[in-house]
Amino acid sequence: MDCTGCSYTKSPKVCEACRKTFSVSDTPMLDRAMRETPPPVLPPPASRLPKGKAKGRHAPGVMNKTEAAYAITLEARRMAGEISWYKFEGITLKLAQDTRYTPDFFVMMPDGFLECHEVKGAKAIFQDDAKVKVKVAASMFPFAFMVVYPQPMKDGGGWKAEEL
């Protein structure tokens, strides 16, 4: 295609000599590629999600930002001797046929007591279905089950833990 402004002849989309931009319909090869390539399927924008709903499940074994921040806190507690050991998604509990629960962190205290910590971004995010799974697990297994969420900076920051 030739640029009508400066007679540049090698431009697939932009004339490098005069920086004139050609539309896709001006270039038959790009136009054909655009017609043959389906548009990508994108998730709905976060603004369209119901209030309080997560954007989607995270990949197993991969921490989100809140879990990563809590892992730093657990590591500091381990180094201070407050806990002996912790593991991200270290245990999966079978609650019923085809129903399993994997707590975010499995924590061992210095006396050998075991706790399961479920990390949420806010107290309000702890939805009914997750609450039911944690409560069923708490009734079936000899561990303490805690929900942990960050406190707002106006309340002093840090983490708030509630035993279920």
Buried (B, 14 or more C-beta within 10 A) or exposed (E): BEBEEBEBEEBEEEBEBEEBEBEBEEBEEBEEEEEEEEEEEEEEEEEEEEEEEEEEEEEEEEBBEBBEEBBEBBEEBBEEEEBBEBEBBBBEBEBEEEEEBBBBBBBBEEEEEBBBBBBBBEEEBBEEEBEEBBEBBBEEBEBBBBBBBBEEEEEEEEBBBEEB
